[in-house]
Amino acid sequence: MRRLLSCGALGLALSACVTAPRSTPPTPAAPVAPAAPSAEPASVPALVAAIQQDASLSEHVSDSATRAALAADADRDSQACLERDPQSAACLYARAVALGLTARVHPAQAGELLGSMLDNLARADAADPGYDEAGPARVRALVLTRAPGWPLGPGDPEAAVVAARRAVMLRPHYPPNLLALAEAMARAGDEVGARANYARAHDAALALPDSADRGEWLHQAELGLLRRADEGALRR
């Protein structure tokens, strides 16, 4: 199954509106323009693929106008997907991703948009818990971990741990699920659990064939372990 949006990509999409900004990704030599909408009705797989492309492009551009255009395209395509198949896990999940991209470019509306994102993830989880390697539960955990708490947003570290544990239960050897659980535990103050799951994510990634995703997952796990070591040193 093709992944709609990687753990790292979604983390970037959310972090811009709910946490301290990360370093700006390199801007491509030429502006990246969203694809022109087709005059013919698109199928569900085509719409999901288009949203995947918009999310991937948004990850690699820093121009706000381009990101806004990509978010608008994803929003349009996700609504069209739901019109074609309102109960499809693929369309509900794609709608959640589109809402995350929109929240990134409209931070003043982020609280409401992320709430709607969580609603769509819950519906996607009910339709197909295993979609995108337990993506609905994993992404729910990321949102609950990284969003500010009430009244500014839906953030809830304890609920994030519950969602991440569900993702790991469904797909225990998928590194992004273990990374999401480690991050949620760290946010909830469980340093021992966070370190253990960053180590599990590292081992799970090592067991996979070499790929760009594998390298990114290893990097995230190693960075998480380093941060936990730094936190431990500060507490001593």
TORPA-4810 file (N, C-alpha, C, O; in nm, 3 decimals):
<nodes>
NODE_1_0.085_-0.120_0.000_0.000_0.000_0.000_0.088_0.125_0.000_0.183_0.135_0.078_M
NODE_2_0.058_0.219_-0.087_0.136_0.341_-0.094_0.102_0.433_0.022_-0.016_0.454_0.051_R
NODE_3_0.203_0.487_0.088_0.177_0.575_0.201_0.133_0.712_0.151_0.195_0.768_0.060_R
NODE_4_0.027_0.766_0.209_-0.021_0.897_0.168_0.072_1.006_0.213_0.100_1.099_0.138_L
NODE_5_0.121_0.997_0.335_0.206_1.101_0.387_0.293_1.042_0.496_0.244_0.979_0.589_L
NODE_6_0.425_1.062_0.483_0.516_1.004_0.580_0.502_1.070_0.716_0.448_1.180_0.728_S
NODE_7_0.551_1.000_0.816_0.549_1.056_0.952_0.620_1.190_0.955_0.571_1.287_1.014_C
NODE_8_0.738_1.195_0.890_0.813_1.320_0.892_0.742_1.432_0.818_0.743_1.546_0.863_G
NODE_9_0.679_1.399_0.705_0.611_1.502_0.627_0.494_1.559_0.704_0.474_1.681_0.706_A
NODE_10_0.418_1.474_0.766_0.303_1.526_0.841_0.351_1.605_0.962_0.293_1.708_0.996_L
NODE_11_0.457_1.558_1.026_0.511_1.634_1.138_0.549_1.774_1.098_0.524_1.869_1.172_G
NODE_12_0.610_1.788_0.979_0.645_1.921_0.929_0.520_2.003_0.905_0.515_2.121_0.939_L
NODE_13_0.418_1.941_0.845_0.296_2.014_0.815_0.229_2.066_0.941_0.174_2.176_0.940_A
NODE_14_0.234_1.989_1.049_0.170_2.031_1.172_0.256_2.127_1.252_0.203_2.218_1.317_L
NODE_15_0.387_2.108_1.250_0.473_2.184_1.340_0.468_2.332_1.312_0.487_2.413_1.403_S
NODE_16_0.444_2.371_1.188_0.445_2.513_1.154_0.333_2.589_1.222_0.344_2.710_1.242_A
NODE_17_0.223_2.520_1.257_0.110_2.592_1.317_0.092_2.562_1.466_0.014_2.631_1.532_C
NODE_18_0.162_2.462_1.520_0.135_2.429_1.659_0.259_2.419_1.747_0.245_2.405_1.869_V
NODE_19_0.378_2.424_1.692_0.497_2.418_1.774_0.598_2.519_1.724_0.573_2.590_1.626_T
NODE_20_0.711_2.526_1.791_0.816_2.615_1.744_0.860_2.574_1.605_0.874_2.454_1.578_A
NODE_21_0.883_2.671_1.514_0.918_2.636_1.377_1.052_2.566_1.369_1.144_2.597_1.445_P
NODE_22_1.063_2.472_1.277_1.189_2.406_1.249_1.267_2.487_1.147_1.220_2.591_1.099_R
NODE_23_1.386_2.439_1.115_1.465_2.507_1.013_1.390_2.503_0.882_1.324_2.404_0.851_S
NODE_24_1.400_2.610_0.803_1.327_2.621_0.678_1.384_2.526_0.575_1.506_2.526_0.555_T
NODE_25_1.303_2.444_0.509_1.354_2.353_0.408_1.402_2.430_0.286_1.355_2.541_0.262_P
NODE_26_1.495_2.373_0.210_1.546_2.444_0.093_1.438_2.468_-0.010_1.353_2.382_-0.034_P
NODE_27_1.441_2.586_-0.070_1.346_2.620_-0.175_1.398_2.569_-0.307_1.515_2.592_-0.339_T
NODE_28_1.316_2.500_-0.388_1.361_2.453_-0.518_1.405_2.568_-0.607_1.365_2.683_-0.587_P
NODE_29_1.490_2.536_-0.705_1.542_2.639_-0.794_1.429_2.709_-0.870_1.435_2.829_-0.893_A
NODE_30_1.328_2.634_-0.907_1.213_2.692_-0.977_1.090_2.675_-0.890_1.078_2.574_-0.820_A
NODE_31_0.997_2.772_-0.893_0.875_2.758_-0.811_0.800_2.632_-0.847_0.794_2.592_-0.964_P
NODE_32_0.742_2.569_-0.747_0.663_2.449_-0.767_0.517_2.490_-0.775_0.463_2.547_-0.680_V
NODE_33_0.453_2.462_-0.885_0.314_2.502_-0.904_0.224_2.380_-0.890_0.258_2.274_-0.941_A
NODE_34_0.111_2.393_-0.823_0.015_2.282_-0.817_-0.038_2.248_-0.955_-0.047_2.334_-1.043_P
NODE_35_-0.072_2.121_-0.974_-0.126_2.080_-1.102_-0.261_2.146_-1.126_-0.338_2.166_-1.033_A
NODE_36_-0.288_2.181_-1.252_-0.417_2.240_-1.286_-0.528_2.138_-1.269_-0.509_2.021_-1.304_A
NODE_37_-0.642_2.178_-1.215_-0.751_2.082_-1.196_-0.800_2.025_-1.328_-0.806_2.095_-1.429_P
NODE_38_-0.833_1.896_-1.327_-0.881_1.830_-1.447_-1.027_1.867_-1.474_-1.105_1.888_-1.381_S
NODE_39_-1.063_1.875_-1.604_-1.201_1.906_-1.639_-1.291_1.784_-1.619_-1.412_1.798_-1.604_A
NODE_40_-1.231_1.664_-1.618_-1.308_1.542_-1.602_-1.310_1.499_-1.455_-1.212_1.519_-1.384_E
NODE_41_-1.421_1.441_-1.409_-1.425_1.390_-1.271_-1.315_1.288_-1.249_-1.294_1.199_-1.332_P
NODE_42_-1.242_1.299_-1.136_-1.133_1.209_-1.105_-1.183_1.094_-1.018_-1.282_1.108_-0.946_A
NODE_43_-1.115_0.982_-1.027_-1.147_0.868_-0.943_-1.093_0.889_-0.802_-1.010_0.978_-0.780_S
NODE_44_-1.138_0.808_-0.708_-1.087_0.817_-0.571_-0.936_0.795_-0.567_-0.867_0.875_-0.505_V
NODE_45_-0.880_0.691_-0.631_-0.735_0.675_-0.628_-0.660_0.794_-0.687_-0.554_0.832_-0.637_P
NODE_46_-0.714_0.854_-0.794_-0.648_0.969_-0.855_-0.651_1.090_-0.762_-0.552_1.163_-0.752_A
NODE_47_-0.762_1.110_-0.694_-0.772_1.222_-0.601_-0.678_1.203_-0.481_-0.612_1.297_-0.439_L
NODE_48_-0.673_1.081_-0.428_-0.583_1.053_-0.317_-0.438_1.074_-0.360_-0.358_1.131_-0.284_V
NODE_49_-0.403_1.029_-0.480_-0.266_1.049_-0.530_-0.234_1.197_-0.546_-0.122_1.239_-0.518_A
NODE_50_-0.331_1.276_-0.590_-0.309_1.420_-0.606_-0.284_1.486_-0.471_-0.198_1.574_-0.460_A
NODE_51_-0.358_1.445_-0.369_-0.336_1.501_-0.235_-0.200_1.460_-0.182_-0.131_1.539_-0.118_I
NODE_52_-0.161_1.336_-0.208_-0.028_1.290_-0.169_0.080_1.377_-0.232_0.177_1.416_-0.167_Q
NODE_53_0.062_1.408_-0.361_0.160_1.492_-0.429_0.163_1.632_-0.370_0.271_1.689_-0.351_Q
NODE_54_0.047_1.690_-0.342_0.042_1.823_-0.283_0.114_1.824_-0.148_0.189_1.917_-0.119_D
NODE_55_0.091_1.721_-0.066_0.155_1.714_0.066_0.306_1.701_0.052_0.381_1.765_0.127_A
NODE_56_0.351_1.620_-0.043_0.494_1.602_-0.063_0.560_1.731_-0.111_0.668_1.767_-0.065_S
NODE_57_0.494_1.800_-0.204_0.549_1.926_-0.253_0.553_2.031_-0.142_0.649_2.107_-0.132_L
NODE_58_0.448_2.035_-0.060_0.443_2.133_0.048_0.557_2.113_0.147_0.604_2.209_0.208_S
NODE_59_0.601_1.989_0.162_0.711_1.958_0.253_0.841_2.022_0.206_0.929_2.050_0.288_E
NODE_60_0.854_2.045_0.076_0.982_2.087_0.020_0.984_2.230_-0.031_1.079_2.269_-0.099_H
NODE_61_0.884_2.308_-0.001_0.884_2.449_-0.041_0.869_2.537_0.083_0.808_2.497_0.182_V
NODE_62_0.924_2.656_0.074_0.910_2.751_0.186_0.827_2.873_0.148_0.792_2.953_0.235_S
NODE_63_0.795_2.888_0.020_0.715_3.001_-0.025_0.571_2.987_0.024_0.505_2.888_-0.005_D
NODE_64_0.524_3.087_0.097_0.392_3.077_0.159_0.280_3.073_0.055_0.180_3.005_0.075_S
NODE_65_0.296_3.146_-0.054_0.192_3.146_-0.157_0.179_3.009_-0.222_0.068_2.963_-0.250_A
NODE_66_0.293_2.942_-0.245_0.289_2.809_-0.305_0.225_2.710_-0.208_0.145_2.626_-0.249_T
NODE_67_0.262_2.720_-0.080_0.202_2.631_0.019_0.050_2.653_0.027_-0.026_2.557_0.039_R
NODE_68_0.008_2.777_0.020_-0.135_2.806_0.026_-0.207_2.746_-0.095_-0.317_2.692_-0.082_A
NODE_69_-0.145_2.756_-0.214_-0.206_2.700_-0.334_-0.214_2.548_-0.325_-0.314_2.488_-0.365_A
NODE_70_-0.109_2.486_-0.272_-0.110_2.341_-0.256_-0.217_2.297_-0.155_-0.287_2.198_-0.177_L
NODE_71_-0.229_2.372_-0.046_-0.331_2.341_0.054_-0.472_2.355_-0.006_-0.560_2.275_0.022_A
NODE_72_-0.491_2.458_-0.087_-0.622_2.479_-0.151_-0.654_2.365_-0.247_-0.768_2.318_-0.252_A
NODE_73_-0.554_2.320_-0.323_-0.575_2.207_-0.413_-0.611_2.080_-0.335_-0.703_2.007_-0.372_D
NODE_74_-0.537_2.056_-0.225_-0.564_1.938_-0.144_-0.703_1.945_-0.083_-0.773_1.844_-0.076_A
NODE_75_-0.743_2.063_-0.039_-0.876_2.081_0.018_-0.983_2.050_-0.085_-1.079_1.978_-0.056_D
NODE_76_-0.967_2.102_-0.205_-1.066_2.078_-0.311_-1.072_1.929_-0.346_-1.181_1.873_-0.358_R
NODE_77_-0.956_1.866_-0.361_-0.955_1.726_-0.401_-1.008_1.635_-0.290_-1.073_1.534_-0.317_D
NODE_78_-0.980_1.671_-0.164_-1.030_1.587_-0.055_-1.182_1.595_-0.044_-1.247_1.495_-0.014_S
NODE_79_-1.237_1.712_-0.068_-1.383_1.724_-0.066_-1.445_1.647_-0.183_-1.550_1.584_-0.169_Q
NODE_80_-1.379_1.653_-0.299_-1.428_1.578_-0.414_-1.421_1.427_-0.387_-1.510_1.352_-0.429_A
NODE_81_-1.316_1.384_-0.318_-1.300_1.242_-0.284_-1.415_1.197_-0.194_-1.474_1.091_-0.216_C
NODE_82_-1.447_1.278_-0.093_-1.556_1.242_-0.002_-1.691_1.245_-0.072_-1.780_1.168_-0.036_L
NODE_83_-1.708_1.330_-0.170_-1.834_1.331_-0.246_-1.852_1.199_-0.321_-1.964_1.151_-0.339_E
NODE_84_-1.739_1.141_-0.367_-1.746_1.016_-0.441_-1.761_0.896_-0.349_-1.831_0.800_-0.382_R
NODE_85_-1.696_0.900_-0.233_-1.701_0.786_-0.141_-1.688_0.836_0.002_-1.579_0.833_0.059_D
NODE_86_-1.799_0.882_0.062_-1.792_0.947_0.194_-1.752_0.855_0.309_-1.715_0.904_0.415_P
NODE_87_-1.759_0.723_0.289_-1.724_0.629_0.396_-1.587_0.566_0.375_-1.546_0.481_0.454_Q
NODE_88_-1.516_0.607_0.270_-1.387_0.547_0.239_-1.279_0.593_0.336_-1.264_0.712_0.361_S
NODE_89_-1.203_0.497_0.391_-1.091_0.533_0.478_-0.990_0.618_0.401_-0.932_0.711_0.458_A
NODE_90_-0.969_0.587_0.274_-0.873_0.663_0.194_-0.914_0.810_0.183_-0.831_0.899_0.197_A
NODE_91_-1.043_0.834_0.157_-1.090_0.973_0.142_-1.093_1.046_0.276_-1.058_1.164_0.282_C
NODE_92_-1.134_0.977_0.382_-1.136_1.040_0.514_-0.995_1.075_0.561_-0.972_1.181_0.618_L
NODE_93_-0.902_0.985_0.536_-0.763_1.008_0.573_-0.704_1.122_0.490_-0.632_1.208_0.542_Y
NODE_94_-0.735_1.121_0.360_-0.688_1.228_0.272_-0.745_1.363_0.315_-0.677_1.465_0.309_A
NODE_95_-0.871_1.362_0.358_-0.932_1.487_0.407_-0.859_1.537_0.531_-0.836_1.657_0.545_R
NODE_96_-0.822_1.445_0.620_-0.746_1.484_0.739_-0.613_1.547_0.701_-0.573_1.648_0.759_A
NODE_97_-0.544_1.488_0.605_-0.416_1.543_0.560_-0.436_1.683_0.501_-0.359_1.775_0.529_V
NODE_98_-0.540_1.699_0.419_-0.568_1.829_0.359_-0.595_1.934_0.466_-0.551_2.048_0.454_A
NODE_99_-0.668_1.897_0.570_-0.696_1.991_0.680_-0.567_2.029_0.752_-0.552_2.143_0.795_L
NODE_100_-0.474_1.934_0.766_-0.346_1.965_0.827_-0.266_2.065_0.745_-0.204_2.156_0.799_G
NODE_101_-0.268_2.048_0.613_-0.199_2.144_0.526_-0.264_2.281_0.534_-0.195_2.383_0.533_L
NODE_102_-0.396_2.284_0.542_-0.467_2.412_0.552_-0.436_2.481_0.684_-0.418_2.602_0.689_T
NODE_103_-0.429_2.403_0.792_-0.395_2.460_0.923_-0.256_2.523_0.921_-0.231_2.621_0.990_A
NODE_104_-0.168_2.466_0.843_-0.032_2.519_0.835_-0.030_2.659_0.774_0.048_2.745_0.817_R
NODE_105_-0.115_2.682_0.675_-0.113_2.812_0.607_-0.214_2.910_0.664_-0.213_3.028_0.628_V
NODE_106_-0.302_2.862_0.752_-0.400_2.950_0.818_-0.393_2.927_0.970_-0.487_2.873_1.028_H
NODE_107_-0.284_2.967_1.033_-0.264_2.937_1.176_-0.373_2.993_1.266_-0.398_2.938_1.373_P
NODE_108_-0.437_3.103_1.226_-0.543_3.159_1.310_-0.662_3.064_1.322_-0.739_3.072_1.418_A
NODE_109_-0.679_2.975_1.224_-0.789_2.878_1.225_-0.743_2.739_1.265_-0.819_2.643_1.254_Q
NODE_110_-0.619_2.728_1.312_-0.560_2.596_1.334_-0.638_2.513_1.434_-0.655_2.393_1.414_A
NODE_111_-0.686_2.574_1.542_-0.758_2.497_1.642_-0.879_2.427_1.584_-0.898_2.307_1.605_G
NODE_112_-0.961_2.501_1.510_-1.081_2.443_1.449_-1.045_2.339_1.343_-1.106_2.233_1.335_E
NODE_113_-0.944_2.372_1.261_-0.905_2.281_1.153_-0.849_2.150_1.208_-0.878_2.043_1.155_L
NODE_114_-0.769_2.159_1.314_-0.713_2.037_1.371_-0.822_1.954_1.440_-0.814_1.832_1.442_L
NODE_115_-0.922_2.021_1.496_-1.035_1.947_1.551_-1.108_1.868_1.443_-1.144_1.752_1.463_G
NODE_116_-1.129_1.932_1.327_-1.192_1.862_1.215_-1.101_1.750_1.163_-1.149_1.644_1.121_S
NODE_117_-0.970_1.775_1.167_-0.875_1.673_1.125_-0.889_1.548_1.213_-0.891_1.436_1.162_M
NODE_118_-0.899_1.568_1.343_-0.915_1.456_1.435_-1.046_1.381_1.410_-1.049_1.259_1.418_L
NODE_119_-1.153_1.454_1.380_-1.281_1.390_1.350_-1.269_1.298_1.228_-1.319_1.186_1.229_D
NODE_120_-1.203_1.347_1.125_-1.187_1.266_1.003_-1.096_1.147_1.028_-1.118_1.040_0.971_N
NODE_121_-0.993_1.164_1.111_-0.906_1.051_1.144_-0.983_0.944_1.222_-0.963_0.825_1.199_L
NODE_122_-1.071_0.986_1.312_-1.152_0.890_1.388_-1.243_0.811_1.294_-1.259_0.690_1.310_A
NODE_123_-1.301_0.878_1.197_-1.388_0.811_1.100_-1.308_0.717_1.010_-1.354_0.609_0.975_R
NODE_124_-1.188_0.760_0.972_-1.101_0.673_0.890_-1.060_0.549_0.969_-1.056_0.439_0.915_A
NODE_125_-1.031_0.568_1.098_-0.993_0.456_1.183_-1.108_0.356_1.195_-1.086_0.235_1.195_D
NODE_126_-1.230_0.407_1.206_-1.346_0.319_1.215_-1.367_0.242_1.085_-1.410_0.126_1.087_A
NODE_127_-1.337_0.306_0.972_-1.357_0.242_0.842_-1.250_0.138_0.812_-1.280_0.032_0.758_A
NODE_128_-1.124_0.169_0.848_-1.013_0.077_0.819_-0.896_0.111_0.911_-0.813_0.195_0.875_D
NODE_129_-0.888_0.049_1.028_-0.783_0.082_1.124_-0.641_0.062_1.070_-0.549_0.131_1.112_P
NODE_130_-0.624_-0.032_0.976_-0.491_-0.062_0.924_-0.448_0.024_0.808_-0.337_0.007_0.757_G
NODE_131_-0.533_0.116_0.764_-0.498_0.198_0.647_-0.368_0.274_0.671_-0.348_0.330_0.778_Y
NODE_132_-0.281_0.276_0.572_-0.152_0.345_0.581_-0.075_0.300_0.706_-0.022_0.382_0.781_D
NODE_133_-0.069_0.167_0.726_0.006_0.110_0.840_-0.042_0.168_0.974_0.038_0.214_1.055_E
NODE_134_-0.174_0.165_0.994_-0.237_0.223_1.114_-0.222_0.374_1.117_-0.206_0.434_1.223_A
NODE_135_-0.228_0.434_0.999_-0.212_0.579_0.986_-0.311_0.662_1.066_-0.270_0.760_1.128_G
NODE_136_-0.442_0.627_1.066_-0.534_0.712_1.141_-0.498_0.727_1.289_-0.503_0.837_1.343_P
NODE_137_-0.461_0.617_1.354_-0.424_0.625_1.496_-0.289_0.696_1.512_-0.271_0.775_1.605_A
NODE_138_-0.195_0.668_1.422_-0.063_0.730_1.431_-0.071_0.882_1.415_-0.013_0.957_1.494_R
NODE_139_-0.145_0.926_1.314_-0.155_1.069_1.288_-0.234_1.138_1.399_-0.204_1.251_1.437_V
NODE_140_-0.335_1.070_1.451_-0.409_1.124_1.566_-0.313_1.148_1.683_-0.319_1.251_1.749_R
NODE_141_-0.225_1.052_1.707_-0.128_1.068_1.815_-0.037_1.188_1.791_-0.007_1.263_1.885_A
NODE_142_0.006_1.208_1.667_0.093_1.321_1.637_0.023_1.455_1.660_0.081_1.548_1.715_L
NODE_143_-0.103_1.462_1.617_-0.179_1.587_1.636_-0.196_1.615_1.786_-0.172_1.727_1.831_V
NODE_144_-0.237_1.514_1.861_-0.261_1.533_2.004_-0.132_1.563_2.079_-0.134_1.632_2.181_L
NODE_145_-0.019_1.513_2.029_0.110_1.541_2.092_0.157_1.683_2.064_0.206_1.751_2.154_T
NODE_146_0.142_1.727_1.940_0.205_1.853_1.897_0.115_1.975_1.906_0.166_2.087_1.913_R
NODE_147_-0.015_1.956_1.907_-0.105_2.071_1.915_-0.106_2.129_2.056_-0.084_2.055_2.152_A
NODE_148_-0.130_2.259_2.069_-0.147_2.315_2.203_-0.274_2.262_2.267_-0.368_2.223_2.198_P
NODE_149_-0.277_2.260_2.399_-0.393_2.210_2.470_-0.504_2.314_2.479_-0.489_2.428_2.434_G
NODE_150_-0.615_2.273_2.538_-0.730_2.362_2.556_-0.687_2.484_2.636_-0.610_2.470_2.731_W
NODE_151_-0.734_2.606_2.600_-0.839_2.637_2.501_-0.785_2.670_2.362_-0.862_2.704_2.273_P
NODE_152_-0.653_2.662_2.343_-0.595_2.701_2.214_-0.605_2.593_2.109_-0.610_2.622_1.990_L
NODE_153_-0.608_2.469_2.152_-0.608_2.361_2.055_-0.646_2.229_2.119_-0.680_2.224_2.237_G
NODE_154_-0.642_2.119_2.038_-0.688_1.989_2.087_-0.579_1.905_2.153_-0.602_1.788_2.183_P
NODE_155_-0.463_1.962_2.177_-0.352_1.885_2.231_-0.387_1.815_2.361_-0.453_1.873_2.448_G
NODE_156_-0.341_1.689_2.374_-0.370_1.609_2.494_-0.266_1.497_2.500_-0.286_1.393_2.438_D
NODE_157_-0.156_1.516_2.572_-0.048_1.416_2.574_-0.093_1.277_2.617_-0.048_1.178_2.559_P
NODE_158_-0.181_1.267_2.716_-0.225_1.135_2.762_-0.307_1.065_2.654_-0.290_0.945_2.630_E
NODE_159_-0.397_1.139_2.588_-0.475_1.080_2.479_-0.384_1.044_2.362_-0.410_0.948_2.290_A
NODE_160_-0.277_1.122_2.343_-0.181_1.091_2.237_-0.115_0.957_2.261_-0.096_0.879_2.168_A
NODE_161_-0.080_0.929_2.385_-0.018_0.800_2.418_-0.114_0.686_2.387_-0.073_0.583_2.334_V
NODE_162_-0.241_0.703_2.421_-0.342_0.601_2.393_-0.351_0.575_2.242_-0.353_0.459_2.199_V
NODE_163_-0.357_0.681_2.163_-0.367_0.666_2.017_-0.242_0.601_1.960_-0.251_0.514_1.873_A
NODE_164_-0.125_0.642_2.009_-0.001_0.584_1.959_0.011_0.436_1.996_0.060_0.356_1.917_A
NODE_165_-0.033_0.401_2.117_-0.031_0.260_2.156_-0.121_0.177_2.063_-0.089_0.063_2.031_R
NODE_166_-0.232_0.236_2.022_-0.322_0.165_1.929_-0.251_0.142_1.795_-0.260_0.033_1.739_R
NODE_167_-0.182_0.243_1.745_-0.109_0.228_1.619_-0.004_0.118_1.630_0.012_0.037_1.538_A
NODE_168_0.068_0.114_1.742_0.171_0.011_1.762_0.107_-0.126_1.776_0.162_-0.225_1.727_V
NODE_169_-0.007_-0.134_1.841_-0.077_-0.262_1.853_-0.115_-0.315_1.715_-0.104_-0.435_1.688_M
NODE_170_-0.161_-0.225_1.627_-0.205_-0.265_1.494_-0.089_-0.300_1.402_-0.096_-0.397_1.326_L
NODE_171_0.018_-0.222_1.408_0.134_-0.242_1.322_0.261_-0.226_1.407_0.325_-0.121_1.403_R
NODE_172_0.296_-0.330_1.484_0.400_-0.315_1.586_0.541_-0.297_1.531_0.629_-0.250_1.604_P
NODE_173_0.566_-0.333_1.406_0.702_-0.325_1.353_0.721_-0.209_1.256_0.825_-0.200_1.190_H
NODE_174_0.623_-0.120_1.247_0.634_-0.005_1.155_0.700_0.110_1.232_0.640_0.163_1.326_Y
NODE_175_0.822_0.150_1.193_0.896_0.249_1.272_0.821_0.378_1.304_0.830_0.424_1.417_P
NODE_176_0.747_0.440_1.209_0.677_0.564_1.244_0.577_0.548_1.359_0.555_0.643_1.434_P
NODE_177_0.517_0.430_1.374_0.426_0.410_1.486_0.502_0.412_1.618_0.455_0.470_1.716_N
NODE_178_0.618_0.350_1.621_0.701_0.350_1.742_0.756_0.489_1.770_0.768_0.529_1.885_L
NODE_179_0.790_0.562_1.664_0.838_0.699_1.682_0.728_0.788_1.739_0.753_0.871_1.826_L
NODE_180_0.605_0.769_1.690_0.493_0.848_1.742_0.467_0.817_1.889_0.438_0.907_1.967_A
NODE_181_0.478_0.689_1.926_0.459_0.652_2.066_0.570_0.710_2.153_0.543_0.759_2.263_L
NODE_182_0.693_0.705_2.105_0.805_0.762_2.182_0.786_0.911_2.203_0.808_0.962_2.313_A
NODE_183_0.746_0.982_2.098_0.726_1.127_2.109_0.611_1.159_2.205_0.620_1.253_2.285_E
NODE_184_0.504_1.082_2.195_0.389_1.106_2.284_0.428_1.081_2.430_0.390_1.157_2.519_A
NODE_185_0.504_0.975_2.453_0.547_0.945_2.590_0.639_1.054_2.645_0.629_1.092_2.761_M
NODE_186_0.728_1.103_2.560_0.816_1.211_2.603_0.736_1.334_2.641_0.764_1.398_2.742_A
NODE_187_0.635_1.366_2.560_0.552_1.483_2.588_0.471_1.463_2.717_0.445_1.558_2.790_R
NODE_188_0.433_1.338_2.744_0.355_1.308_2.864_0.443_1.292_2.988_0.392_1.274_3.098_A
NODE_189_0.575_1.300_2.970_0.666_1.293_3.084_0.717_1.154_3.117_0.780_1.135_3.221_G
NODE_190_0.692_1.056_3.031_0.740_0.920_3.053_0.874_0.902_2.981_0.879_0.853_2.868_D
NODE_191_0.981_0.943_3.046_1.113_0.938_2.983_1.159_0.795_2.959_1.220_0.767_2.856_E
NODE_192_1.131_0.705_3.051_1.172_0.566_3.035_1.103_0.504_2.913_1.167_0.441_2.830_V
NODE_193_0.971_0.524_2.905_0.897_0.472_2.791_0.941_0.534_2.660_0.949_0.466_2.558_G
NODE_194_0.969_0.664_2.661_1.014_0.732_2.539_1.146_0.673_2.490_1.160_0.643_2.372_A
NODE_195_1.242_0.657_2.580_1.371_0.601_2.540_1.354_0.459_2.485_1.415_0.423_2.384_R
NODE_196_1.273_0.380_2.552_1.253_0.242_2.508_1.194_0.236_2.369_1.233_0.151_2.289_A
NODE_197_1.100_0.324_2.338_1.035_0.318_2.207_1.118_0.383_2.098_1.108_0.343_1.982_N
NODE_198_1.199_0.482_2.131_1.294_0.530_2.031_1.392_0.419_1.995_1.428_0.403_1.879_Y
NODE_199_1.435_0.342_2.095_1.525_0.229_2.068_1.455_0.122_1.984_1.515_0.065_1.893_A
NODE_200_1.328_0.094_2.015_1.252_-0.003_1.935_1.236_0.045_1.792_1.246_-0.035_1.698_R
NODE_201_1.209_0.175_1.774_1.195_0.230_1.639_1.326_0.217_1.562_1.326_0.184_1.443_A
NODE_202_1.437_0.241_1.629_1.569_0.230_1.566_1.593_0.086_1.521_1.638_0.062_1.408_H
NODE_203_1.563_-0.010_1.608_1.584_-0.151_1.573_1.491_-0.194_1.460_1.532_-0.267_1.370_D
NODE_204_1.366_-0.147_1.464_1.271_-0.182_1.358_1.315_-0.126_1.224_1.303_-0.194_1.121_A
NODE_205_1.367_-0.004_1.223_1.416_0.056_1.098_1.539_-0.018_1.047_1.552_-0.041_0.927_A
NODE_206_1.628_-0.056_1.138_1.749_-0.129_1.097_1.715_-0.260_1.028_1.789_-0.305_0.940_L
NODE_207_1.604_-0.321_1.066_1.566_-0.450_1.009_1.508_-0.438_0.868_1.485_-0.540_0.802_A
NODE_208_1.484_-0.317_0.820_1.424_-0.296_0.689_1.531_-0.278_0.581_1.644_-0.243_0.613_L
NODE_209_1.496_-0.303_0.455_1.590_-0.276_0.345_1.625_-0.128_0.338_1.547_-0.043_0.380_P
NODE_210_1.740_-0.099_0.284_1.787_0.038_0.272_1.692_0.119_0.183_1.653_0.074_0.075_D
NODE_211_1.657_0.238_0.230_1.571_0.329_0.153_1.582_0.466_0.215_1.637_0.482_0.324_S
NODE_212_1.528_0.567_0.146_1.528_0.702_0.201_1.443_0.708_0.328_1.481_0.774_0.425_A
NODE_213_1.328_0.639_0.328_1.243_0.636_0.447_1.318_0.575_0.565_1.315_0.628_0.676_D
NODE_214_1.384_0.463_0.540_1.459_0.397_0.647_1.563_0.490_0.707_1.578_0.497_0.829_R
NODE_215_1.635_0.561_0.622_1.736_0.656_0.671_1.675_0.766_0.755_1.732_0.805_0.857_G
NODE_216_1.559_0.816_0.714_1.491_0.921_0.790_1.442_0.869_0.924_1.453_0.937_1.026_E
NODE_217_1.389_0.746_0.925_1.340_0.689_1.051_1.455_0.665_1.149_1.442_0.688_1.269_W
NODE_218_1.567_0.618_1.096_1.685_0.598_1.182_1.731_0.731_1.241_1.766_0.739_1.358_L
NODE_219_1.731_0.834_1.156_1.773_0.966_1.203_1.681_1.016_1.314_1.727_1.068_1.415_H
NODE_220_1.550_1.002_1.295_1.454_1.047_1.396_1.472_0.970_1.527_1.465_1.029_1.635_Q
NODE_221_1.494_0.839_1.516_1.513_0.759_1.638_1.641_0.799_1.710_1.641_0.812_1.832_A
NODE_222_1.748_0.819_1.635_1.875_0.858_1.697_1.865_0.996_1.760_1.919_1.019_1.869_E
NODE_223_1.797_1.087_1.692_1.778_1.222_1.747_1.695_1.216_1.875_1.724_1.285_1.972_L
NODE_224_1.590_1.132_1.874_1.508_1.117_1.993_1.586_1.062_2.110_1.571_1.109_2.223_G
NODE_225_1.670_0.963_2.085_1.752_0.907_2.192_1.852_1.009_2.245_1.876_1.016_2.366_L
NODE_226_1.908_1.089_2.155_2.002_1.192_2.198_1.933_1.296_2.285_1.987_1.339_2.386_L
NODE_227_1.813_1.335_2.246_1.738_1.433_2.326_1.703_1.377_2.463_1.708_1.448_2.563_R
NODE_228_1.667_1.249_2.466_1.633_1.188_2.595_1.756_1.181_2.685_1.747_1.200_2.806_R
NODE_229_1.873_1.154_2.624_1.996_1.154_2.702_2.026_1.292_2.756_2.068_1.307_2.871_A
NODE_230_2.004_1.396_2.674_2.026_1.534_2.719_1.930_1.569_2.831_1.969_1.633_2.929_D
NODE_231_1.804_1.528_2.818_1.706_1.555_2.923_1.748_1.487_3.053_1.736_1.545_3.161_E
NODE_232_1.796_1.363_3.041_1.838_1.291_3.160_1.956_1.359_3.228_1.963_1.364_3.351_G
NODE_233_2.049_1.411_3.148_2.165_1.479_3.204_2.122_1.607_3.276_2.176_1.639_3.383_A
NODE_234_2.028_1.680_3.220_1.980_1.804_3.282_1.911_1.774_3.416_1.924_1.850_3.512_L
NODE_235_1.837_1.663_3.421_1.764_1.631_3.544_1.860_1.587_3.655_1.831_1.603_3.774_R
NODE_236_1.975_1.532_3.615_2.073_1.495_3.717_2.146_1.617_3.770_2.232_1.605_3.857_R
</nodes>
